[in-house]
Amino acid sequence: MVENNETTGSLGSESLMEKIAEKLHGNDSSSSSSDSETEKTTSAASTVTAKTYRLFGREKPIHQVLGGGKPADLVLWRNKKVSGSVLGTATIIWVLFELLEYHLLTLICHILIFSLAIIFLWSNASSFINKSPPPIPKVQLPEEPLLEFASALRFEINRGFAALREIASGRDLKKFLTVIAGLWVLSFVGSSWNFLTLFYLSFVLLHIVPVLYEKYENKVDSFAEVATREVKKRYSFVNDNYLSKITAGRLKAKVA
């Protein structure tokens, strides 16, 4: 009897251990399946993100595309007071020179006359009103920033001349036609507005378009994807029917 009881107890303990092991294995399998499902979802999400179309093929946020730092903060209205002040100043300058037809030299002379008159009168009246004369700052243009600006401007101008030389060499017909179309549009815009108005409109658009694009980024990118597909279809049609024939004719003429 004792042996039977011991055998029964050992069998019961073994069955209990088997049940616990089955539960543990079941939990492990469920957790592993949930982990695999999570990994699949993450990989699918990353794949969708990787396949998302971005305007101009960018891979970085719009703040980094604009160069980061204070210029990007200014354009993206990170500090609304500073951005509003800059845009307001540009608007005042445009109103003065464009609407009121104020001249730059006249404005500079009037500002200097007004400033010198106030400082001169204040300096002479300081002895009568028992106040110290106004501090006149010593203004000097720094040498290094001016040299850096001149060097950067020289580099950009030389790069532009090199690009124009490459386009005029006749190696890339697509780039040639693109530049011609862009210059034609720019000449048309320049004939409609003068330089100051065009510069002011560009400045205003620079303070409006990036912040709106950052706000409605997904909608703009989806619309741009559809538009890009249509443009590629039209360009492939024109290239197959016209541009390829022109290029082939030029090659035959060179060979002949």
C-alpha positions in Angstrom: 0.0 0.0 0.0 2.8 2.3 0.9 4.5 1.6 -2.5 1.2 2.3 -4.3 0.8 5.6 -2.5 4.3 6.7 -3.3 3.8 5.7 -7.0 0.6 7.6 -7.1 2.2 10.7 -5.5 5.1 10.6 -7.9 2.8 10.3 -10.9 0.7 13.2 -9.6 3.8 15.4 -9.1 5.1 14.5 -12.5 1.7 15.3 -14.2 1.6 18.6 -12.2 5.2 19.5 -13.5 4.2 18.6 -17.0 1.2 20.9 -16.8 3.3 23.8 -15.5 5.9 23.2 -18.2 3.2 23.2 -20.9 1.9 26.5 -19.6 5.3 28.0 -19.6 6.0 26.7 -23.1 2.6 28.1 -24.2 3.4 31.5 -22.8 6.8 31.4 -24.4 5.3 30.5 -27.8 2.7 33.2 -27.4 5.3 35.8 -26.5 7.5 34.7 -29.4 4.6 34.9 -31.8 3.7 38.4 -30.5 7.3 39.5 -30.9 7.4 38.1 -34.4 4.2 39.9 -35.2 5.6 43.1 -33.7 8.7 42.7 -35.8 6.7 42.1 -38.9 4.6 45.2 -38.2 7.7 47.3 -37.6 9.3 46.0 -40.8 6.2 46.7 -42.7 6.0 50.2 -41.3 9.6 50.9 -42.1 9.0 49.6 -45.6 6.1 51.9 -46.1 8.1 54.8 -44.7 11.0 54.0 -47.0 8.6 53.9 -50.0 7.0 57.3 -49.1 7.6 59.8 -51.8 9.4 63.0 -50.7 9.5 66.2 -52.7 12.9 66.6 -54.6 13.9 63.1 -53.2 14.9 64.5 -49.8 15.6 62.2 -46.9 16.1 64.8 -44.2 13.6 67.0 -42.4 12.9 70.3 -43.9 14.9 72.1 -41.2 18.1 70.3 -42.1 17.5 70.7 -45.8 17.4 74.5 -45.3 20.8 74.3 -43.6 19.7 74.3 -40.0 20.7 77.0 -37.5 19.3 80.5 -37.3 18.4 81.0 -41.1 16.2 77.9 -41.0 14.6 78.9 -37.7 13.9 82.3 -39.3 12.3 80.9 -42.4 10.3 78.2 -40.5 9.0 80.8 -37.9 10.6 79.0 -34.9 10.7 82.5 -33.2 7.6 84.3 -34.4 8.6 87.7 -33.1 12.0 87.7 -35.0 10.5 86.3 -38.2 7.6 88.8 -38.1 10.0 91.7 -37.4 12.2 90.7 -40.4 9.2 90.3 -42.7 7.7 93.6 -41.4 11.0 95.4 -42.1 11.2 94.1 -45.6 7.6 95.2 -46.2 8.4 98.7 -44.9 11.4 98.9 -47.3 9.3 97.7 -50.2 6.5 100.3 -49.4 9.1 103.1 -49.2 10.9 102.3 -52.4 8.1 100.9 -54.5 4.9 102.5 -53.5 6.1 105.8 -52.3 8.9 105.8 -54.9 11.6 106.7 -52.3 15.2 106.5 -53.6 17.9 104.7 -51.7 20.4 107.5 -51.7 17.8 110.0 -50.5 16.8 107.6 -47.7 20.4 107.1 -46.6 21.0 110.9 -46.6 17.9 111.7 -44.6 18.7 109.0 -42.0 22.2 110.4 -41.6 20.9 114.0 -41.4 18.4 113.0 -38.7 20.9 111.0 -36.7 23.7 113.5 -36.8 21.3 116.4 -35.9 20.1 114.5 -32.8 23.5 113.5 -31.6 24.9 117.0 -32.2 22.2 118.8 -30.3 22.3 116.2 -27.5 26.1 116.6 -27.2 25.8 120.4 -27.0 22.8 120.5 -24.7 24.2 117.9 -22.2 26.1 120.7 -20.3 22.8 122.6 -19.8 20.6 119.7 -18.7 23.3 118.2 -16.5 23.4 114.9 -18.4 26.3 113.0 -19.9 26.7 113.3 -23.7 25.5 110.3 -25.7 28.0 107.5 -26.4 29.0 107.5 -30.0 30.0 104.0 -31.0 33.0 103.3 -33.1 31.9 101.5 -36.2 34.4 99.5 -38.2 33.8 96.8 -40.8 35.4 93.5 -39.9 37.9 92.2 -42.4 37.5 88.4 -42.0 33.7 88.2 -42.6 34.0 90.4 -45.7 36.8 88.3 -47.1 34.8 85.1 -46.4 31.7 86.6 -48.1 33.7 87.7 -51.1 35.4 84.3 -51.4 32.0 82.5 -51.2 30.5 84.8 -53.8 33.5 84.3 -56.1 33.2 80.5 -55.7 29.4 80.6 -56.6 29.9 82.8 -59.6 32.7 80.6 -61.0 30.5 77.5 -60.4 27.7 79.2 -62.3 30.0 80.1 -65.2 31.3 76.5 -65.3 27.7 75.2 -65.4 26.8 77.5 -68.2 29.9 76.4 -70.1 28.9 72.8 -69.7 25.4 73.4 -70.9 26.6 75.4 -73.9 28.9 72.5 -74.9 25.9 70.6 -76.2 26.5 67.4 -74.2 23.1 67.3 -72.4 20.1 68.4 -74.4 17.6 67.9 -71.5 19.6 70.3 -69.3 19.9 72.8 -72.1 16.2 72.9 -72.8 15.5 73.1 -69.0 17.8 76.1 -68.6 16.4 77.9 -71.7 12.9 77.4 -70.4 13.9 78.7 -66.9 15.6 81.8 -68.3 12.6 82.5 -70.5 10.2 82.3 -67.6 12.6 84.5 -65.5 12.7 87.1 -68.3 9.0 87.1 -68.5 8.6 87.6 -64.8 11.3 90.3 -64.9 9.5 92.2 -67.6 6.3 92.2 -65.5 7.8 93.4 -62.2 10.9 95.4 -61.4 13.8 94.0 -59.4 12.8 95.3 -56.0 9.2 93.9 -56.3 10.6 90.6 -57.5 13.1 90.4 -54.7 10.3 91.3 -52.2 8.0 88.6 -53.5 10.8 86.0 -53.4 11.5 87.1 -49.8 7.8 86.7 -48.8 7.5 83.4 -50.5 10.6 82.2 -48.7 8.9 83.0 -45.4 5.6 81.4 -46.4 6.2 78.3 -48.5 8.6 76.4 -46.2 6.5 76.7 -43.1 3.3 75.7 -45.0 5.2 72.8 -46.6 6.3 71.7 -43.1 2.8 71.8 -41.8 1.1 70.0 -44.8 4.1 67.9 -45.7 2.3 64.6 -46.4 -0.4 66.1 -48.6 2.1 68.1 -50.7 4.3 65.0 -51.2 1.4 62.9 -52.3 0.3 65.5 -54.8 3.9 66.0 -56.0 4.2 62.3 -56.6 1.2 62.2 -58.9 2.4 65.3 -60.7 5.9 63.9 -61.1 4.5 60.7 -62.7 2.5 62.7 -65.2 5.5 64.9 -66.1 7.7 61.7 -66.6 5.0 60.3 -68.9 4.9 63.4 -70.9 8.7 63.7 -71.1 9.1 60.1 -72.1 6.6 60.7 -74.9 8.4 63.8 -76.1 11.8 62.1 -75.8 10.7 59.0 -77.7 9.1 61.0 -80.5 11.2 64.1 -80.8 14.3 64.5 -78.7 15.7 61.0 -79.5 15.3 61.8 -83.2 17.1 65.1 -82.9 20.0 63.5 -81.0 20.3 60.7 -83.5 20.3 63.2 -86.4 23.1 65.2 -84.7 25.2 62.0 -84.3 24.7 61.0 -87.9 25.8 64.5 -89.0 28.9 64.3 -86.9 29.8 60.9 -88.3 29.2 62.1 -91.8 
